[in-house]
Amino acid sequence: MKNQHRLLPTAFAFSTSASAIALAMMPVAAHAQTASLPSSAPADAGDEEVVVTGSRIRTPSNFETSSPVTVITKADTALAGNRTVAEILQDSNVTSGTAQINNNFLGYVSEGGPGANTVGLRGLGSQRTLVLLNGRRLPPAGVGPQLISADLNVLPNAVLSRVEILKEGASSVYGSDAVGGVINLITDTKLNGVTLDGYSSVPFNSGGAGTQYRLSVTAGKTFERGHILASFEYRDVGAVKVGDREDFSCPTDLLTSPTTGLPIGQTVPGGTTLRCFPFANGGVGTAQNYVLGISALTTGQVNRYTYANGNINTPINVNNTNIRPLANQRQLQEDVYSPVRTYTGYLNGSYELGILGDAEIYAEGLFTHRESQQEFMGQISFDPTQIGFEVASPALSAAYPGYYPVSSPFFPTSLASAAGGSNDILRVFIVPPILKSKQKVDFYRVNGGLRGSTGIGDIRYDANFQYSRSQATYSLQNIDTRRLRASLQPVLAPAGTPAGVVTTALAGELGAGNAYTCASNVTAGAYNGGTCIAGDFFNPQSLQGNLDPRLFNYIYGDNVGTTMYEQKIAQLVIDGTLFRLPAGPVGFALGGEYRSDSIDDNPSEASQTRNLYNYSSSGRTRGTSDLWEVFGEVKVPLIKDKPFAYALDFNGSVRYTNNNSYGSSTTYHVGGNYAPTNFLRFRGTYGTSFRAPNLYEQFVADQSGFSTTPDPCREYGSRLAPTSNVYKNCASEGLPLNFISTGSPEIFTSGGGKALRAETSTSWGGGFVVEPKFAKVQLAVDYFNTTVNGEVSQLGAQTILQRCYESSDFRAGNVYCSFIGARESVQNTLTTVQNAYLNIASQQVSGIDFDFRYQFELGELNNILSVKATRIIHQNYQPFAELPTDDYNGTLGNQGTAGGPKWVGTANLIVSTGPVTFRYAANYVGPMTNQVNTADFVGGVQAVSDLHTAPYVKQDLSVQLRIKDLGEFTLGMNNVFDRKPEMISSTDGLPRIGNYFNYSGYDFLGRSVFVEIVRKF
């Protein structure tokens, strides 16, 4: 069976994209590859020379190129009510429906760290999408070592003029990383005066949670020999917690009976109602308020207990999952939408010197300060693999002091001979108070240069130097393993021990009434001044999550790390006309570039020493990469205004790259246009791309964490059919049918270093554009196809474990099993999974883009109807050359994975009359379906899982009023009919928010109203 939700680094993609047509108000495709004008006010762009994304050659703005560029204008974003630049770029029609890292993607180790927003075109991933600001690179920013792409939070919204999006490889023009495409954000340079802009968006159904604000002031002045523009912007994105929305607050497994079709699953104690936050199957909830007991001296049985009415002397056997305690209400306090606050300053200016060929000196500066934090829920459970010992009874410690050196005076006497058997080893499951993760990021980017005429024809030069730096501090509230270990080794408190470090055993515990402190607080029988708090985790209050504040503050701490990313770029480009042909001028561009990138991620001391309990740890990641490149480009008009050859032109580019780590490579790109008539044009391109592994992929230092993926063999006797490969493989390891894992395998991630090879890719495509002259109609259809070979990626622990245990050859040679360490000999727990960066064999994506635009008038109404759609045909992935290729097209695509809907689309209707503009938009996301990899069993019956999403349509409305001498007022409602995201079962560990599939193409804020007021002086 095909594994259709495997964690991959990205889906795939590339495009020779469709669209030479201007779409209105949402991702709009640019006619003539220039910025589209506001859809309500079409106009002739004229013959101004511009440099468009995808080329370094200045061309007339009505020059038809072979690589169409999608354009989104500031006017478009205002009518659409886009909250942030990230929201603009992460729209499903920009990304072809593939999932993105956004504010909903929490609780995972992800690129840029918590709070970051990234974008990957066509699903090839953010590390293969190049983001530019005014044609120059925007380097990575964020926290942690995984800085592989630009954080969209740093981008200014106030000065944005337009966004140009090239959805095809452009490595020969821009260098490494431009494999999947290029996003170029272009700022305004012609402002005269002062502009004040205020924006707010308020969701209807969250009680004010998720409200967003944006305030900015921009001032500019153009003068005879130059311009200057400055802007300051404040943005505040409010948090949304699980409990803020009713539809998030009670997730279930969404499993049904194969015979009755009725919902089944874990129920509330003593009833038949399905519980919220169940944990028996898909892990929706977090187990809490019970103790796992192991009878090590006698039967070897494993039992679970909680206290009746919180009484330590009356334990209840809760082996039946339906009578285990309900989820802790603290789960409602977790953030599902990360709060973010940014302060952004921007400065842009130029001045003509009047010397050196009319030289112009120019400079640009960007500074952004980001503050973000996330509140999340943890769990305290005893893992002897990390702690180093079991919490044992005195009898077990006395019998086997070498294996069980630590006994606890807090051991409940009632559990020594509880129902189900005596217990010599105890492990707790506790949900502590809510925890916090915080990030502060300071991002700087400055560049300056000199440009002017060479004095040779129209040939110009542009010399530029750019310096960028991201400096970040991050903290994580987590248990320090050393402190937990110390708190679990109590001794009688010597006389004179302060009460602040003394814990008294309760009645019903072995040491009842005695005072205890940590062994680390005692030296030679006397108190030594230590601050350790002996942990009585078996106290009924502790078991319910109400830890002694002293204990909580001792074992939990803020683990602080810092991250620095620095980039330096020096570049020289000349461009102009080589000579003229009858059909027009032959344009060219030549240039060279030197670039240096460096990273230094310095995690907390606990992380570097692998003492973050039940959390990922890593060493210090440091590294530098240097390269130099030379490049050239040419555009040749071959035929113009001839019978059956209204236009024929050719373009080509080539780049040579020399990387200090991975040697050299040459990439090229060729394209052409053929127009037999003035209303029909054919176009096509073919190109190659090159991407050297980024600094994270090369240098990440022994990052480790503990898998949240359940052991494939957990209770396999009751969960799985005896005929399944998983059942057979678990049995072959000698595991009992009721096997319970006592720990999680440690997942090791390491940089591939010199063992990695650079990625290579090829892409091609073609299509046509129809623009009949009898009507204002435009239609473009384009096919795209790209293949990435030797892609640098990780398989993921979940993929490795599932593919190994589902295999027929298992440990006898299965390639996935080679990454899994042998099970531990005593408890049979999985020990390690190696998840290193590898050169994956290949990924390939293909599809068709459709763009349609129709402008018409009805009386005084000027109307524009536009439709944009993408049909993905294949998303093929082959992890190793000897393994078959899987097609993930149409499967549930989540962040960092292959898959996604086959169809996405947007329809817009813009109606304008005088100073008023109305907009209606409908956004479509197609269905997605997964096969079930690991079936869930409820009461011994294999349940039916629903891993299918229906078509999703979200509709928006807005109106804009322009009042002379007063301002521009925009009021709108997004998700007018409050369309909910699609629900799926908890099967196979797919990410969910509530019962909803966590997919970035869905709206999790629901119906919201927005208002924006712009006042110019």
N, C-alpha and C positions, 0 to 999 in steps of 0.2 A: 504494500500500500504506500502511496506517495505521502511523504511527510510535508503537509502543505502549510505549516506555519513556522517552519524552522527559522531560528534567529539568524539572519544574515546581516552583513554590514549595510546593505541597501537593497532596494529593488534595482531595476536597471533602467537605462534609457539613453536616449540621444535623439536628436532630431535634425532634420533638414527642414525644419518646421514649416508648417503652413502659415500663411498669412502675409499678404501684402496689402491687407485691408485694414481699415481703422475700425476697431470695435469700440463700442461706447461704454463708458462708465465703469467697466470692470476691466480685467485684462483685455486690452484692445490691441489689435494687430495693426501695425503701422503701414499705411500705403507709402510706398517709396522709401521705406525704412527710416522714416523720420518720426519725430514725436507727433502723435495725433493731436489735433486741436480739440477743444471741448466739443463733445458730440452735438451740443445744442447750437454751435456756431461754426459750422464748417467754413473753411476758407482756403484760398490758394496759398500754398506755402512759398511759391516763388522759386527763384534760382539761387538762393543763398547757399554758399559752400559750407558744408558741415562735415565733421568726422563722426560717422555713425558706428555704433557698436558692431564689432565683427570685422572692422577694417581700421587701418591707420591712415588711409588716403582721403584727403579732402575731396568731396564730390558734390555736384549740384544736388540739392535736396530732392529733386524729382528723378534721380538716377535709380533705375530699377536694378536691385541686386539679386543675387541668387540665394542669399541667406536672409530670409525675412526676419524682421525683429518685431516682437510684440512690445507695444508701448502703453504705459499707464501714466496718465497725466495727473497733476495735482487736482484739477477740476474733477477728474473721475473719482479720486479717492474721497473728495469732499461729499459728492452726491451719494457715494456708497456707504458713507459713515464709517470708513475704516478707522479702527482705534489706533493702530500702530503701523509702522513700516513693515514689521514682521507679519502682521495680518494680511497686508497687501500681497506680500511675496509668497506666503504659505497657502494662498488660495488654491483649491484643488485644480482649477483650470490653468494656473501658472505651472503647477508641479505635475500635471497629467494624472492627478489622483493619488499619487504616492504619499505616504504619511510622513509628517515632519516632526522635528523636535520643537515643542512649544510649551506654553505654561501649564498644560495639562499633563505633561510627561514627567511625573514625579515618582520618586521611590526607586529610581534606576540609576546606575552609573552611566552617564551619557556624555556626549561631546559638549564641551564648553562648561560642564558642570551644571548643578541646579540653577534654575532661573535663566539659562541661556536659551535663545531662539535661533535656529539655523534653518537653512533652506537647501534642498537638493533637487535639481531639475531632472525630470523624467525618471526619478527613482535611482539614479546612479549615486546618490549620496552627496552630502554637503562637502565632503573632502574632494569631490570631483566637479564641484560647481564653483566657479570663480566669481566673487563679488567685487565690483569696482565702485569707487566714488569719484565721479568726474573723470572716468577713464583710467584711474590708477587703483592699484590693489588695496583692498581692505583686509588687513591681516587678522588672524584669530584673536579672540579675547575671551576671558572667562576664568574659571578656577579649575584646578586639578591638571593632571598631565595631558588629558585628552583634548588639547586645543588643536583642532584640525580644520576649523573653518571660521568664517566671520560670525560674530554674534550680532544679530540684527538689532539688538537693543541699543547699540552705539550710534545708530544712524539718526540724523536729524530729520524731523518731519516738517518743521516750520519753513525751511528753505528749499524743500524739495520742489523741483520743477516738473520732472518726469522720471520714469523708470523705463529703461530699454532692456528687453530680455531676449537674448539669442539662445535658442534651444538646440544648439548643435555644438560639436567639438570645435574648439578654436585655439588649440595649443600652438599652431603655427603662427598665430597672431599675438597671443597673450602668454604663451608658455605653459608650464606645468600647472595642473589643477583644472584647466579649462577643458575637461574631458566631456562632461555632460552639458556644459553650456556656460553662458556668461550673463550676469545681471549687473547692469550699469546704472547707478543712481546719479542723476544730474541735477545740480542745484541752480537756483536762480542767480543771475549776475546783473540783472538790469533793473533792480528795484530802486526807485527814487522815493524817499520818504520813509515813513514808519508804518508797520503793520502789526496790529494786535490780533491775536487769534486765541479764542477760548473754545474748548470742546469738552463735552461730557457724554458718557453713555451709561445708562442705568438699566440693568436687567429687571424684569417684572417679578420673577418668582423666587428671588433669593433674599428677600428682606433687606435689600441694599447691598448685600455682598456681591463682589464682582464689579462694583461701580468704578468707572475709570474717568480720569480728568487729564486734560492737557492744556497748558497755558504757555504762550510764547510771545515774544516781542522780537521783531526783526526790523533793522534799519539799514538803509542803503543809499548810496549816492553814485550816480554816473556823471562823469565829467569828460571834457574833450580828450584827455589822454589816458583815461582809465576808469576804474570803478573801485568801490569798497563796499562790503556788505558784512554785517555782524548780526548774530542772532543768539538768543538764549531761550531755552525750552525746558519746562518742567513737566514731568509725566508721572502720574500715580495710578497704578493698577491694583485694585483691591483684591484681597484673597477671597476664594470661595471654599468653604469647608464642606465635608460630607454632610453634616447636619443642617447646612443652610438651605438645602433643597430637598423636598420630600421624596422626590424620585431618586435621589442618591442614597437615602437613609436606611433602606432595608433591602440590600442585595441578597438574592438567594442563588441556588445553583442552576435554576431553570432547567431541571431535568424532568422528564415525564416517564410514566409507566409504559412499557411496550404493549401491555394488554388493554389498559383502560384509557391511555392517553392523558391521564390526570397528572398534575404536578406531584413529584415525589422528592424526598431528600431528608436532610436532618431536621427533626422536629423539635419543638420546645419540650422541656422536661414535663412529663406527665400529661402530654396532650398530643393532638394530631396536627396542629398548625405548624407549617413550615417556619423555621426560625430565621431571623435576620442574621447576616454574617455567619453562615455555617462554615465549618472548617473540616468536615469529615471527607469531602471529596475534592472540590476544586481549590480549596484554600482561600475562599472569599474572606473569611473571618480569621481571627487569631485566637488560638486556644488559650484559655486562662482559668485561673482559680481551681486548679486541681493538681494532684501529685501523682507521679508515676512511681509505682513501687515494684521492685524486683526482688524475688525470693532467691537470693544467690546461694544460701547455705543448704536449702532443701529442694524445693520442686523446680526452681528456675522459672517459675511463672512470672508473667508481667501483668500487673493490675493498675487500675487508675482509681483515685479516690478524691472526693471533695468532702467538706465538713457540712453536716446537716445544720442549717441555721447558724453557720459560723462557729459551731462548737467543736473545738479540737478533739474532744473526747468521743464524738459520735461520727466517725467517718462513714461515708456512703461509697460503695463500689459503683463506679461510673464507666465500666468497660463498654457498656452500650452507649454509643455516641449520642443517642437521643436524650439521654438524661444528664449529659455533662453540662456544666454551667453555661449560661448564655454569654454572648460576647460582651466585653466591657464597653460601656457607653462612651469611653474615650475615643473609640473609633470614629465617632461623629465629629471629633475635634480635628481630625486630619485635614490638611489642605489638599484639595483636588485641583485648585487653580492657584498658581504661585503668585503672591504679591510681589510687585516690582516697582521701584521708584528710581527715576533717572533724572539727572541734571545735565543738559547738553549745551555746550557753547560752540559756536561755529564762526569762523572769520575767513573771508575770501577777498582778495584784492589784486589789482594789477595797475601798472603804470608804464606808459610808453616813454622810453628814454630819449628817443629822437636820434640815437646813434647806433652803430653796429647793425645797419640794415633795418632801421626802424625797430630796434629791439624793444621788447616789452618784458619787464620784470614782473613776476607774479608769485603769489604765495597763497597758501591755504592752511588753515588750522582747524582741528576738530578735537574737542575734549568732552568725554562723557564719564560721569560718575554714576555707577549703578549700585543700589542697595536692594537686596532681595533676601527673603527668608522663607522657610517652609517648616510647618509644624507637622510632625509625624508620630506615629505610634510604634513603640518597640515591644520586645518581649524578653523576659528573663527566663531562660531555661538552662538547666545545668548540662553542659556538654563536656564530658570528661576528656575529650580530645584536646580542647583548648585549656580547660582548668588544670588538667594533669592528674586528677584523681576523682573518685566517686565520693559522694557524701554518704558514708556508711554507718551502720549501727556499731556499737562497741563490740558486740559479739563477732561480727564479721571482721572488724579490724584486729581483734585479738586472735582470730583463727588464721588470718592471712595478712599479717602486718606489712609484708612486702608489696602486696597488690593493693591493699586498702589501708593506707597509713593514716587516714583522717576519719575520725568518728565525730559525731555532732551531739553536744548536750541538748540541742534543740529538737532532737529526733522525737516525734510524737510517740508516746507509749501506745496509743491506740492503734497505730499502724504496724506495730511490731507483730500483732496477731489479728490483723483485720480480715474482713470477709474476702475470701479468695486466696488466702495464704499469708504466711508471715513475710515480712519485708525487711530486707537487710540493706537495700540501696534505695534512696529516694531522689527523685528529680522533680523540680517544680515547674509550673507553667504560669507565669505572672505577667500581666500587662501593667507596666509602671505608669507614672504620670507622663503627659505628653512631652515630647522632645522637640528640639529645634535645630535647624541647620541654617547658617547665615553666610552671606557672601557680600563682599564689597569689592568693586572692580573700578579702577581708574584707567581709562583708555585715552592715549594721546596719539595723534597722527598729524604731522606737519610736513609740508612739502613746499618747495620753492624752485624757481627756475628762470631761465631766460629763453625767449623765443623771438624769432624775427626772420627777415628775408636774407638769403645768402647773396642776393644781387645777381643770381643766375636765373633768368626767367622768373617763374613763379615758385621756385624751390625755396622752401622755408626750413628752418631748424628749430628744434625744441630740446633743450638740455634741462634735466630735472633731477633733483635729489629729494628722497622722501625718507623720513624717519618715523617709525611707529613703535609704540610700547604699550603693553597691557600689564598693569601691576595690580595684583589681587590678593586679598586676604579672605580666608574661608574658615569657618568653624563648624564643628559637628559635636553635638551632645551625645556622648556614647559611653558605654562601660569600658573602663580600663581593665583588661584581663588580670593584671597583676593585683589590682585592688580587690577585684571580686575573689580572687584566689586567697588573698590575705583575710578577707572577711569571713571566709568559710573555714578558717582554722582557729576556732575559739579556744581559750584556756581560762581557768579561774582567774579572776582579776585579783592581783596582789593588793594588799592593804595600801591605801594611799592613791589608788587609781582614781582619777577624776570621774565624776558621774557622767560627764559628757562623752566618755568613751567606754561606758559600761552598758551591757545589755543583760537584762535579767530574764532567765528562762521562765516560761509560763507554767502554771499548773497543768499537768498533762504532758509535759516534756520531760525527757530523762533527767535533766539537771534542774528541775523545777525549784524556783526560789533562789537559786544561786546566781551570783553576778559574774559575768564573763566579759573578757575583752579579747582582742586579737593576739595571737602568739607573737606577732611582730611588734606589739607594744611592750613586750616583757623581755628583759635581759637579766640573766642571773637571778631570777625570782623577784625582780623589782620592776616597777613601771618605768619605762625609759623615755616618756614624753611623746610617744607615737600618737597618731591621730586616727588610726584605723578603727572602724566600727564593726564589731562582730555582728554578722547578719543572721537574724532569726527569720529565715524565709518561710518557715513552716507556721509561723504565727498566722491565725485566720485573717487578720487585717492585712498582713503582707501578701498572703495568697490572693486576696481580692484586689491587690494593686495599690493598697494604701500603705506604702513603705514608710518606715520611720524616716522622717526628713533627714536625720543625721546620716543614716545609711545611704539614702538616695544621693545626697550631696557628696558622700565619700566615693562611692563606686562610679558615679557619673561625673564627667567633666567636659569642658569645652576643649576639644582637640583642634588646635589652630594650625593652619598651614598657609603658605604663601606661594603664589605663582607669578612668574615673570615671563613674558613673551616679547621678543624684540625683533624688529625687521628693519633692514636698511636696503634701499634701492637707489641705484644710480642709472640713469637712462639717457640716451641721446638718439633722437629720431630726426630724419630729414624726409621730406615728402614734397611732391610737386608733379610737374608734367615733364615726361621724357621727350616726347615729340607729339605731333598731331597726325592723325589719320583722317581720311575723308569722313569717317563716321564720328570723329571726335578725338579729344585728347587722350593720350596714353598716360595714365597716372601711375606713380610708383611711391613706395616708402621703403627706406632702409634704416636700420638701427641696431643698437647694441644695448645690452643691459647686464648689470651686475646686481646680484641679490644675495643677502645674507640673512638667515633666520636662526634664532637661538631661543631655547627654552630652559627654564630652571624652575621646576616644581619641587618645593620643599615641604612635604607633608609634616604633620605633627610627629613628635617623637614616638608616640604610641603607635602611629601608623607605620613608621619606618622600622620599628622593632616588632611589628606584627602583634600588637597588644590591644587592638580595637576588637572587642568581643563581638562575635557574630557579625562582623562588618568587614568590608574590603580594606586591605592595607596595601601600602606600596612604599618602595624606596624612593630615593630622590632621583627625579628624572631630569637629566641635563644633557644637552647636546646642541650642536651647531651644524648647519648645512649651508654651503656656499655654492653658487653657480654663476656662470656667465653665459650669455647667449648673443647670437647675432641673427638677424631676421630680415626678410625682404618680402615685398608684396607688389603686385602689378595688376592693373585693370586695363583691359584692351577692348575698345569698341570696334567690332569688325565690320558690321554692315548697319546702315541706317536708311530708312525711308525708301526701300526697294520693294518691287513686287514680290509678294510672298516672303518678304524678309523686312518687316517693319523695323526690327532691331535684332542684332545678334552681338553678344559680347561675351568676353571670357575674363575670369579673374583667377589668380593663383597666389599662394603664399608659401613660404618655406622658412623654417627656423632650425638652427643648430644649437643644441644645448650641451653644455659640459658641466656635470655635477661632480663635486669632489668625492661623493660617496658612491655614486652609481655609474660613473663614466659618462659617455656621450650618446646622443641620439639626434636624429634628424626627423622632423615631422613636416608634412606638407598638406596643402588643401587646394583643390581646384573646383571651380564652379562656372556655370554659364547660364545665360538666358537666351531664349529664342522666341521672338514674337512674330508669327507669320502675318498678323494684322495688328491694328492698334487696339483691339479689344480682347485678344487672346495671347497669353504668354506662357511658355513652358520653361521650367528651370530645373537644375539639378546640381548636386555637389558630391564630391568624394574627398575624404580626408583621413589623415592618421593623427593620433594623439599619443602623448607620452606623459606619465606621471611617476615621479620618483616617490617612494614612501615618505610620508611626512615625519616630523620629528617624534611624534607620539608612537607611530608604528615602528620607528627605528629604535628609540631609546627608552621606552617606558620600562621602569626599573622594578621588576619582580612584583607586580601588582597582584595581590591575592585577596580573596574574599570567600565567603561560604555560600554555597548554592542554596537558593530558595526553591529549587526544583525538587519535588519529593523523590525519594529513592524509588526507582522503577519497580523494586521488589517489595515495597511496603504491603503487608497483608495480601500478598498476591494470590493466596489460596482462596480468599473470598471475593477478590476483585476481578480476577481474570479467568478466562476459560483455559482448561488444561491443554487445549490444542494450540494455544497461542505461543509464539516464539518467546515472548517475555516470560511466561509461566515456565517454559522448559528451561530457559537460560538461568532463571533464578533457582530453580530446583537443582540445576547442574552445579551450582556453587554451594550446595548443601544447606541452603537456608530453609528454616521451618516455614510451613504454610502461613503461619500467623506472624511472620517476621516483622519486628518493629525496629526501625533505624534509631540508634541512640545519638546520632550526630550527622552533620552535613559534610560532604566532601569539600576540601579546600580547592578553590579554583585559582590556578596560577596563570597570569597573563604576563608575557614578557615581549619586549621588542624583538623584531626579527633581525635587526642589525645588518651585518654584511651578508647574512644568509638570504635576505630578501632580494628579489629582482624588481626592477622598475616595471610598471604596468605599460602595456601598449594597447592601442585600440584602433579600429577602423570603423568608419561610418560612411554611409551613403544614403541618398534619397533623391526624390524628384517629385514634381507636381506641376500644376497649372493654375493660372489665374485668369478669370473671365471678368471683364468690365465692359459690358455692352454700353454703347453710347446713347441708346434711345431711352435709358433709364439710369437712375443713380443706384445701380446694383453692382455689388462686387462679390465674387465667389472665389475662394482659393481652396484647393485640395492638395495635400502633400503626404507622401509616404516617407517614413524615416526608418532607419535600421542601423544599429550599432552593436559592435561586439568588443568587449574588453577581455583581453587575454592576460593571464598571470595576475589577476586582481588581488591586491593585498587586502586580506580580511581575516576575520575569525569565524570559526564554525559555531561557537557558543556552547556552553556547558549543557544546556537543555538538548540541543541538537545531537551533541556527542553521546550523551547518555541514552537518549531515545533510539538513535540509529544503531548503537551498539547492542542494546538489549532487545531490539526488534529484529536483529539480524539472524540469519540461519547458521552462519559460520562463527558467530560470537567470538570467544577468546581464542579461537583456533586460527585467527588471521584477519579478522575484520579490521579494516583500517581505522574505524572510529574507536574500537575497543583499545587500540594501541595508545590512545591518549588518556586512558583511565587506569589509575593505579590499582594494585591488588587490594582486596578488602582487608580490614584489620582483623587479626586472628581471633581476638576474644569476643568482641561484640558484633563482628562481621559488618561494620559500617564501611561505606565507601570512604576512601582516604583522600585521593587527589584526582583532579582533572586538569590536564594541560590544555590551555586555550590560547596558544601562542598565535602570533600573526604569521600567516602563511600566504604563499602565492596560490590563490584559488585558480583552478584550471580556466574557467571562462564564465562570463555572463553575457547575455544577448537580449536586446529588446527591439521590438519593431511595432509600428502602428501607423495610423493615418490621422492627420489633423484636418479639421474642416473649419472654415471661416466664411461667414455670410454677413453682408451688410446691405441694408436697403433704406434709402432716404427718400421721404415723400412728404408732400404737403397736403393738409386738409384745411382749407380756408386760411385762417391766421395761425394755424398750428404747424410748426415745423417738427417732423417726426423722424426718428431714426430707430429702426429695428435691427438688432445685431444678434447673431447666434455664433457661438464658438464651441466646438466639441472635439474631443480626442477619443479615438478608438485604439486601445492597445491590443495588438494581435498576439504577441508572444512576450513572455518574460522567462527566458530560459536560464537555468543555473546548473552548472556542472562542477561540483566541488573537487573532484579528482578525475584525471583523464580515463581511469579504468572504470569509473562509475557512470551509470546512465544519466542523461540530462532530464531534469524535471522542469516542467512549465508551471509557473506560479501565477499565471495570468488569471484574474478573477477570484483569487483567494483572499482571505482576510489579511490585508496588509497593514501592519502596525509599524511604529517608529523603528527604524533600523532593520527592516525586514524586506524580503521580496514580497510581491503580491500587491493587491489593490484592485479596484474595479476595472472592468474592461472599458466602460464608458464613463466619461465625465463631460459636463457641458454647462454653459451659461447662456441664457437668453435675456436681453435687455431691451426695454422700450423707453426711449427718451422723447418727451413731448415738451416743446418750448414755445412760449408766446410772450413777446416783450421781455420784461424783467423776471418772468417766472419760468422755472423748469421743473418738470415732474419726471420721476424715474420709477420704473418697475423692473425688478430683476427676479429671475428664477434660476437657482443653482441646482444642478442635478449630479448626484453621485450614484453610479450603478450598483447592482447587487454584488455581493461577495459570498463565497461558499468555501468551507473547508471540509475535508474528510476528517473523521475522528481517528486520532492515533491511539490514544489510551482510553478505553471505555470506562465509565464510572459504574460502580455497582452500589445499589441501595437495598439493604436487607437481602443480600445474595442474588438480587435480580439485576441484570444488566440494563441500566437506564438508557433512555433515548436522549441524545444531546442535540441541540439545535445550534449549529455553527453556520447559519445562513442569515444574511442581511438582505432586506428588501430594498428596492430603489428608494432613494432619499431625495426629497425636493424641499429646498428652503426658499422662501419668497420674501422680498424686501420692497419697501416703499419709501420714497423721500420726496421732498419738495424744497426748492431753493428760491429765495426771493432776494433780488438785488435792488437796493434803494439808494439812489444817488445821494452822495454826501452823508450817508448814514452807515452803510455797510452791507455785507452779504450775510443772509440768515439761512441756515439749512436745518431742517427738521425732518427726522425720519424714524422709521421703525424697521429693525432687522428681525427676520424670522417672525413675520406677521402672525402666522398661524401656530407659532410655538411648536414647530416640528421637533419631536424628540429624536435623539440618536437611536440607532438600531440596537436591539438587545441580542445577546448571545448567551449560551450556556457557559459555565465556568470551566468546562472541560479543556484539557491540554494547556492550561496556564496562560491563555491569551489575556492581554491586559484589559481590564474593565474599570469603569467608573460607575458605581452602583451596579445595575444589570446591563449597562450600555457598553458596547465595544468602544474602547478608547482609541479612536481614529481621528486624526487631525482634520479630516474633511467634514466632520460633524460639528454642529454648534452645541456646546455644552452649557453656554450661558442662557440659552433660550431666548424668548421674545425680549427685546430690549428697545428702548427709545433713545435716540441721540439728538443732540443739538450742537451746532457749531456757529459761532458768531465771529466774523472777520471785519475788522474796522481798519481802514487805511487813512493815513494822514499825509 
